[in-house]
Amino acid sequence: MSTPLKQIIAGGMAAAGVLAPTVPAEASAAGAPLRLAGTSWFAGGGVPVCGASTATSCAGQRHVGGVSYNWWQCVELPQRFYLKRGWHSGIFSGVGIASQIFTRAAALGMERQANGSIKAIVPGDMVVMNRSGAAGHVVVVERVTVNKDGTRNVVTVGQNSQVVRNPMRWHGGRLDSFWASYSVAGVVHAKKNIGILSTDGGPADYPAMVNGGGARPFGAGYLSVTSTGQVFGGLPGAAPTVSGRVTDAAVTPSGAGYWLLSSSGQIFPYGDAAPPVARPAAAEGELVAIDAAPNGYLVTTSTGQVYGPGVWITDAPEGYSGQFVDIEVTTGGYWLLTSAGQVHPFGAAKWFGNATTFERAIVAMSGTATGKGYVMVDVAGNVFAFGDAKHLGDLPEGSAEAADIAVTPTGYVVTTKTGVRHTFGPGAGVTNPGPFSGTF
């Protein structure tokens, strides 16, 4: 897998809240801001993708539909694009919000496929996304490629969002949402769009993940824990009596203690780690990950519920695939990660992109010190960098399966299920554990 694919943010994956890159020369000073030139997508046959504005033109083109407070909303882009391609006469009749493109597909003379039953996608198709109590979102398919596991990577282009290009993963008839709390309604196809079909989406689902153990920077060293509760690089103390298996570890903000988490919800404090709160009765699924937070810690279940000291248990997010495998706290918020490579930001945490070209399921993530990026690793040891994180390498061929990743001041460390730690960045090296039981 090439480095450009792993440095996902290249080519438009901007931080959430950052509306536009440098405006190209094609933009008109009097018009709406240009976010992506029409010649830069759909093999040069696209239309300008424009920023929010009350201006009625962008790069020499007038809007097709929209509303006066922002002519360049998400529905406007496919209307203008379809008009150029000759697939539709212009404004989609009866469509006031994006979600209605899917519900009114037949009235528009188009065909639709519900998510979960998507058998074919043609570049130029629309992907419609829903959100409870909101208008939803629509994007245009730019291209479809095949991933190593047989699933498809569907690259989409959209308007009126922080990021222009968003990749989606298509597997077994299902498209994964690229935004937290949005679910995919399905795909809408214009009958006049005669393109090259990409069919079936590959395997039906992601394999179930079995989290075991964890690894975190700890003081000047590194804390590793096995699924049976053996600790390497930690503090002296009695080994815990574990119900289920240990699934993760979290280091206290002072660096003088840590918690161990078990799949059944046991939390074991060491050093200056505060005593744990009881697992709420409403917590569904296994406990898979823990991270330090201002009030102590936050933990997440395999269904995406989150709780911690002073924090009511949250509802599982909408619009995700696979299971939740990690939680990463950042200033003012946190990220949740699924085995499908989807990142769900909460609070002040920003979204910098999802992994879509991974070889096997995603297993862990780690945020940068700035809170402006993160890295992920899949089971095969491929690392994916987003935001201000940098891709510094993957596990060598023949390595054991990856279990965890942690950002360090000089790079990151990937730990395998056999406990071998591979350091990437200055001072890179490999460290092997002592005798152990279970997996990391």
Buried (B, 14 or more C-beta within 10 A) or exposed (E): BEEEBBBBBEEBBBBBEEBBEEBBEBBBEEBBBBBBBBBBBBEEEBBBBBBBBEBBBBBEBEBBBBEEEBBBBBBBBBBBBBBBBEBBEEBBEEBEBBBBBBBBBEEBEBBBBEBEEBEBBBBBBBBBBBBEEEBBBBBBBBBBEEBEBEBBBBBBBBBBBBBBBBBBBBBBBBBBBBBBBBBBBBBBBBEEBEBEEBEBBBEEEBEEBBBBBBBBBBEEEBBBBBBBBBBBBBBEEEEBEBEBBBBBBBBBEEBBBBBBBBBEBBBBBBBEBBEBBEBBEEBEBBBBBBBBBEEBBBBBBBBBBBBBBEBEBBEBBBBBBBBBBBBBBBEEBBBBBBBBBBBBBBEEBBBBBBBBBBBBBBBBBBBBEEBBBBBBBBBBBBBBBBBBBBBBBBBEEEBBBBBBBBBBEEBBBBBBBBBBBBBBBEEEEEBEBEEBEBBB
